[in-house]
C-alpha cells in the first residue's frame, strides 16, 4: 500500500527524510513544480498541482483507500480536505497541525496530530540521547589514561549493583584484569551467588587499603557515605538511591526517581551504541527486575523502556535458574522464628530475626510480610556480624519509607531509601547497653513508631 504525503512545500519531505513506510515508496503531493523536481531528483515520487483541486487527488489515488498525511495552515485545511474526500471518501487521513490537536468540524475518519508531538516523541528523546552520549564521552575520557580501574559496589552487593558494575566495565571497554569488580563485604544471598556463577561474573573481596593500588575508582549503586570506610574522593558515582550527603566525586549521576541503577547503565550503553551481549543483557534485566519487583515497585517509564530493550536480548533460561536457587534449611528456620515472633502495631508488622549468617533474608522477609492482610508497613530486623540490619517496606501511599527510616535511625548509622522501601545498618556498639536480640527488637519498634508520629505503649502491641 502506498502512502500519500500532502503539503504545499517540501516540509514533510524534509521532516520524514524520504522515509519508506511500506513496500511501495510514498507519493509526495506539493503545490510548487520546483519542489516536485527537487524531490524527484533525490529519487522519490512526487506530483505537483493545486492542492485545493480534486484533479491532483484523482492522479494520486489508485484505490481510494490509501492512507494520507496532510500538513497545511489551518485556513487551508477545509478546502484541501474537501478536495481529497471528493475523490477518496474512505481514505484514512492524518492531519499534522499546530494549535488545537482536536479541532471541531472535521469529518469522521480524520485523525489529528499536533506538531508538538514531534518535539516530545522525536526531538526530546534524541536531545536526551545526545546529552547522554556527551556524558559517556566525558566518563570514558576521564578513565582512559588509567592503567587500573576499580569498580566498587556496596557490601553484600545485590543484582542491580553487580549488573551495573558489569555494564560500566563494558562501557569503558575494559576487562577483568584492568577493571575488577569489588566489594568490601561478600555475596551471601543464594540468588546473587547463582547469578555470578551462571553469568561468569567475578567479584573480588578487598580491603580498604587495597584501593591505593588503583588509578581510578568508580562506584555503582552506592555512594561514599554508604560505607564505614572513609573515602576522600572517588572518580565516578552512578546510583539511583537518594543522595544522603554531599558526594565527593569528580563525576556523578544520581537519579533517585529511577527504580534501578541498571536502568541508568542501560541508557548509557544504548546512547553510546555499545552492543549489549546476552550475558550482560541478562544481568541488567535481572537487576531491574529485582530492584523494582518486575516493575511493580518504583518502576518508571525509563525502567520500562530499558526492561523492554533488554527483554529480547536476555537469556530467559538463565534467568529462571537464577531466580529459583536452592533454599538452605537454616534459612527456613530463621523465617519460621521470625513468623512466630511477629508483632503488628497499628498496621506495622515488626519482626526481629535475631543473629543470622547473611543479611539478604531480611529484605526478602520484609517483602513477604507486606502481603499480610491489614499491614501497611513491614519492619524486619536482624543482626549480622555485629550490625543491626533493618529493612522497611510499605504499600506506597503512606509516608516515605526513606524519610521515616532516616528519622528513626539516622543518628545511629546509615539510614535512608525510597518511598516504598528503605533500610538502616547500625553497628551494635552504637546502641549502648542494647546488645541482646530482645533489646534490639524493642528499640527498633520504639524508634520507628516515634518516627511515624506515634507514642508506642503496651496497648499498641497485638500478637499477629
C-alpha positions in Angstrom: 0.0 0.0 0.0 1.2 3.5 -0.9 1.1 6.5 1.5 0.2 10.0 0.2 2.1 12.8 1.9 0.4 16.1 1.2 2.0 19.5 1.8 2.3 22.7 -0.3 6.1 22.8 0.2 8.8 20.3 1.0 8.2 20.4 4.8 7.1 16.8 5.0 9.9 15.6 2.8 12.5 17.3 5.0 10.7 16.1 8.2 10.5 12.5 7.2 13.7 12.3 5.3 12.3 10.4 2.3 11.3 7.5 4.6 9.6 4.4 3.1 6.5 3.5 5.1 5.7 0.2 3.2 6.9 -1.8 0.3 5.7 0.9 -2.0 7.5 4.3 -1.8 5.3 7.2 -0.6 4.0 9.8 -3.0 4.5 13.4 -2.2 1.8 15.9 -3.3 3.1 19.5 -3.4 2.0 22.8 -4.9 5.2 24.1 -6.5 6.6 22.3 -9.5 10.1 23.3 -8.4 9.7 21.4 -5.1 8.4 18.4 -7.0 11.5 18.5 -9.2 13.8 18.6 -6.2 12.1 15.6 -4.6 12.2 13.7 -7.9 16.0 14.4 -8.3 16.6 12.7 -5.0 14.9 9.6 -6.2 11.4 9.9 -4.7 7.9 10.1 -6.3 6.1 13.4 -6.3 3.2 15.2 -8.0 2.6 19.0 -8.1 -0.6 20.9 -8.6 -3.4 22.8 -6.9 -4.0 21.0 -3.6 -7.5 22.5 -3.4 -8.5 20.9 -6.7 -9.7 17.3 -6.8 -7.8 16.7 -10.0 -4.4 16.2 -8.3 -6.0 13.6 -6.0 -7.5 11.7 -8.9 -4.0 11.4 -10.3 -2.6 10.3 -6.9 -5.1 7.7 -5.6 -5.1 4.2 -7.0 -7.8 2.6 -4.9 -9.2 5.5 -2.9 -8.2 3.7 0.4 -4.5 4.8 0.6 -3.7 6.5 3.9 -2.9 10.2 3.6 -0.8 12.6 5.8 -1.8 16.2 5.3 0.0 19.3 6.6 -1.3 22.8 5.9 -2.2 26.0 7.7 -5.5 25.9 9.5 -7.2 28.2 7.0 -6.4 25.9 4.0 -7.3 22.6 5.7 -11.0 22.6 4.9 -10.6 23.1 1.1 -7.8 20.6 0.8 -9.6 18.0 2.9 -12.8 18.6 0.9 -11.0 18.1 -2.4 -9.3 14.9 -1.1 -12.6 13.5 0.3 -14.4 14.1 -3.0 -12.0 11.6 -4.6 -11.3 9.2 -1.8 -14.1 9.3 0.8 -12.8 6.2 2.6 -9.1 7.2 2.8 -7.7 7.3 6.4 -6.4 10.8 6.9 -3.9 12.1 9.5 -3.6 15.8 9.8 -0.4 17.3 11.2 -1.2 20.7 12.5 -0.3 23.2 15.2 -2.7 24.6 17.8 -5.6 22.5 19.0 -4.9 18.8 18.3 -8.6 18.0 18.1 -10.3 20.8 16.2 -14.1 20.7 15.8 -15.8 20.2 12.5 -13.5 17.6 11.0 -15.2 14.6 9.1 -15.3 11.1 10.6 -12.2 9.1 9.9 -9.8 12.0 10.2 -7.2 11.9 12.9 -5.1 14.9 14.0 -1.6 15.0 15.4 -0.2 18.2 17.0 3.1 19.2 15.6 4.4 19.5 19.1 4.2 15.7 19.3 7.4 15.5 17.1 9.2 17.5 19.7 8.0 15.3 22.6 8.4 12.0 20.8 11.3 12.5 18.5 13.3 15.7 19.2 13.3 15.5 23.0 14.4 11.8 23.2 17.2 12.5 20.7 18.4 15.5 22.6 18.4 13.4 25.8 20.4 10.7 24.0 22.8 13.3 22.7 23.3 14.6 26.3 23.9 11.0 27.4 26.5 10.5 24.7 28.3 13.6 25.9 28.2 12.3 29.4 29.5 8.9 28.4 32.3 10.5 26.4 33.4 12.6 29.5 33.4 9.4 31.6 35.4 7.5 29.0 38.0 10.3 28.6 38.4 10.5 32.4 39.1 6.8 32.8 41.1 6.3 29.5 44.6 7.2 30.9 44.2 4.9 33.9 46.1 1.6 33.9 43.9 0.0 36.6 40.3 0.9 37.4 38.4 -0.3 40.5 34.6 -0.7 40.2 33.2 -0.7 43.7 29.9 -2.0 45.0 28.3 -1.9 48.4 28.9 -4.6 51.0 27.0 -7.8 50.0 26.0 -6.4 46.6 22.6 -7.1 45.1 21.8 -8.0 41.4 21.4 -4.3 40.5 24.8 -3.4 41.7 26.5 -6.5 40.1 24.8 -5.8 36.7 25.7 -2.1 36.8 29.3 -2.9 37.6 29.5 -5.3 34.7 27.8 -2.7 32.4 30.2 0.1 33.4 33.2 -2.2 32.6 31.7 -2.8 29.1 31.1 0.9 28.7 34.8 1.6 29.4 35.9 -1.2 27.1 37.8 -2.9 30.0 38.3 -6.5 31.1 38.6 -8.3 34.4 42.3 -7.5 34.6 42.2 -3.8 34.0 38.8 -3.1 35.8 38.0 -5.6 38.6 34.6 -5.5 40.2 34.9 -5.4 44.0 33.2 -5.2 47.4 34.4 -4.8 51.0 32.0 -7.5 52.0 30.9 -10.8 50.4 27.9 -12.0 48.4 25.6 -14.0 50.6 22.2 -14.2 49.0 21.7 -17.5 47.1 20.2 -15.8 44.0 23.2 -13.4 43.8 25.7 -16.2 44.1 23.9 -18.1 41.5 23.8 -15.1 39.2 27.6 -14.7 39.4 28.1 -18.4 38.8 25.8 -18.7 35.8 26.8 -15.4 34.2 30.5 -15.9 35.0 30.9 -12.7 36.9 33.9 -12.5 39.2 33.6 -10.2 42.3 36.7 -9.5 44.4 36.6 -9.1 48.1 39.1 -6.4 49.0 40.3 -4.4 52.0 40.2 -0.6 52.1 44.0 -0.4 51.9 44.0 -2.1 48.5 42.3 0.9 46.9 45.7 2.7 46.7 46.7 0.2 44.0 44.2 1.7 41.5 44.4 4.8 39.4 40.7 5.4 39.2 37.8 4.4 41.4 34.1 4.2 40.4 31.1 3.4 42.5 27.8 1.9 41.2 24.6 1.5 43.1 26.3 3.1 46.1 27.8 6.3 47.4 30.8 7.0 49.5 28.6 7.8 52.5 27.1 4.3 52.5 30.4 2.8 53.6 32.1 2.7 57.0 35.4 3.1 55.2 36.3 6.7 54.6 36.7 7.9 51.0 38.4 11.3 50.4 37.2 11.3 46.9 36.1 8.9 44.1 36.2 9.5 40.4 32.7 8.4 39.5 29.4 7.6 41.3 26.4 6.2 39.4 23.4 5.4 41.7 19.6 5.5 42.0 19.5 5.9 45.8 18.7 9.4 47.3 21.9 11.4 47.9 22.4 11.0 51.7 25.1 13.6 51.9 27.4 15.6 49.6 29.1 13.1 47.3 32.8 13.8 46.8 33.2 12.6 43.2 34.7 14.2 40.2 31.8 12.8 38.1 28.4 11.7 39.4 25.0 10.7 38.1 22.5 10.1 40.9 18.8 9.7 39.9 16.6 8.9 42.9 13.5 8.7 40.6 14.8 5.7 38.8 13.9 2.2 40.0 17.4 0.7 39.3 20.9 1.8 38.6 20.9 -0.9 35.9 18.4 1.4 34.0 20.9 4.3 34.0 23.7 2.0 32.7 21.4 0.6 30.0 20.7 4.1 28.8 24.4 4.8 28.7 25.1 1.7 26.6 22.3 2.5 24.2 23.3 6.1 23.8 26.9 5.1 23.1 25.6 2.4 20.7 27.5 -0.3 22.6 26.4 -3.8 21.7 24.8 -5.5 24.7 25.7 -9.2 24.6 23.4 -11.8 26.0 25.3 -12.2 29.3 25.2 -8.5 30.1 21.6 -8.1 29.0 20.5 -11.0 31.3 22.4 -9.4 34.2 20.9 -5.9 33.6 17.3 -7.3 33.1 17.6 -9.2 36.4 19.0 -6.1 38.1 15.9 -4.1 37.1 13.5 -7.0 37.9 14.9 -7.5 41.4 15.0 -3.8 42.4 11.6 -3.0 41.1 9.8 -6.3 41.7 9.3 -6.7 38.0 8.3 -3.0 37.6 5.7 -3.3 40.3 7.6 -1.2 42.8 9.2 2.2 41.9 9.3 1.5 38.2 9.4 4.5 36.0 9.0 5.0 32.2 12.8 4.8 31.9 12.8 1.5 33.7 10.1 0.1 31.4 12.0 1.2 28.3 15.2 -0.4 29.5 13.3 -3.5 30.5 11.7 -3.8 27.1 15.0 -3.3 25.3 16.8 -5.9 27.5 14.0 -8.5 27.5 14.6 -9.5 23.8 18.3 -9.7 24.4 18.4 -11.7 27.6 18.6 -15.5 28.1 15.5 -16.4 30.0 16.6 -19.9 30.8 19.5 -18.4 32.7 17.1 -16.0 34.4 14.8 -18.9 35.6 17.8 -20.7 37.1 19.0 -17.5 38.9 15.6 -16.7 40.3 15.0 -20.2 41.7 18.1 -21.1 43.6 18.2 -23.7 46.3 17.0 -22.5 49.7 19.1 -23.8 52.7 17.2 -25.4 55.5 18.7 -22.9 58.0 17.0 -20.1 56.1 13.6 -21.8 56.7 14.4 -22.0 60.4 15.2 -18.2 60.5 12.0 -17.3 58.7 9.9 -19.7 60.9 11.4 -18.0 64.0 10.5 -14.5 62.6 6.9 -15.5 61.8 6.4 -16.9 65.2 7.6 -13.7 66.9 5.9 -11.1 64.7 4.0 -8.2 66.2 1.6 -5.9 64.5 1.1 -2.4 65.8 -1.3 -0.1 64.0 -0.8 -1.7 60.7 3.0 -2.0 61.1 4.4 -5.6 61.2 7.6 -5.9 63.2 9.8 -9.0 63.4 13.3 -9.4 64.7 15.1 -12.4 63.2 18.0 -12.4 65.7 21.6 -13.4 64.8 21.8 -14.8 61.3 24.5 -15.8 58.8 23.7 -13.5 56.0 21.8 -10.3 55.6 19.7 -10.9 52.5 17.0 -12.9 54.2 15.9 -9.6 56.0 14.7 -7.8 52.8 13.2 -11.0 51.5 11.2 -11.4 54.7 10.2 -7.7 54.6 8.8 -8.2 51.1 6.9 -11.3 52.2 5.4 -9.7 55.4 4.0 -6.7 53.4 1.5 -9.2 51.9 -0.1 -9.8 55.3 -3.7 -8.6 55.4 -4.1 -5.2 57.0 -0.4 -4.5 57.0 0.8 -1.2 55.5 4.4 -1.4 56.8 6.8 -4.3 57.4 9.8 -3.6 59.5 12.2 -6.6 59.7 15.5 -6.6 61.6 18.3 -9.0 62.2 21.9 -9.0 63.4 24.8 -9.9 61.1 28.5 -9.6 62.1 27.9 -7.1 64.9 25.5 -4.9 62.9 21.7 -4.5 63.1 20.2 -4.5 59.7 16.7 -3.1 59.3 14.6 -3.5 56.1 11.4 -1.5 55.7 8.7 -1.8 53.1 5.3 0.0 52.7 2.3 -0.1 50.4 3.4 3.1 48.6 0.6 5.5 49.5 1.7 6.3 53.1 4.7 8.3 54.3 8.0 7.9 52.5 9.9 4.9 53.9 13.2 6.6 53.3 12.3 9.7 55.3 10.8 7.6 58.2 13.9 5.3 58.4 16.2 8.3 58.3 14.3 10.0 61.1 14.2 6.8 63.2 17.8 5.5 62.8 19.9 8.2 61.0 21.6 9.2 64.3 22.9 5.7 64.8 24.1 4.6 61.4 23.5 4.6 57.7 19.7 5.0 57.0 17.5 6.0 54.1 15.9 4.8 50.9 13.0 5.3 48.6 9.3 6.0 49.1 8.3 2.3 49.4 11.5 0.7 50.5 14.3 1.6 52.8 17.0 0.2 55.1 19.3 1.0 58.0 22.6 -0.5 59.1 23.6 0.2 62.6 26.7 -1.1 64.5 25.5 -2.6 67.8 28.1 -0.6 69.6 26.1 2.5 68.8 23.2 1.1 70.9 25.0 1.3 74.2 23.5 -1.3 76.6 21.4 -2.8 73.8 23.3 -5.9 72.7 20.7 -8.6 73.0 18.2 -9.6 70.3 15.2 -8.7 72.5 16.5 -5.1 73.3 17.3 -4.5 69.6 13.7 -5.6 68.7 12.2 -3.2 71.3 14.5 -0.4 70.3 13.6 -0.8 66.6 9.9 -0.8 67.3 10.1 2.2 69.7 12.1 4.4 67.4 10.2 3.5 64.2 6.8 4.2 65.8 8.0 7.6 67.1 9.3 8.4 63.6 5.8 7.8 62.3 4.4 10.2 64.9 3.1 7.6 67.3 3.9 7.1 71.0 4.1 3.4 71.5 2.6 1.9 74.6 1.7 -1.6 75.9 -1.8 -1.3 74.4 -0.4 -0.9 70.9 1.1 -4.5 70.8 -1.0 -7.2 69.4 0.3 -10.7 68.6 -0.1 -11.5 64.9 
